[in-house]
């Protein structure tokens, strides 16, 4: 599981360009978004950590379930 869900390759310049267009067209909304984005990120951080934890638990469960098949595959 990758931790760079929000920072896919090539998206950052597009986000900056869209923000600059918003700044030119409607600067109060752009400044409000600039202020609220870090607050929203901090609010959603526990949910991302919970998602990473649940994903790791499912990967562990998958590894335990498929362990006998992998052991038999190595032997044969």
Beta strands, then each sheet from edge to edge (+ up, - down):
end
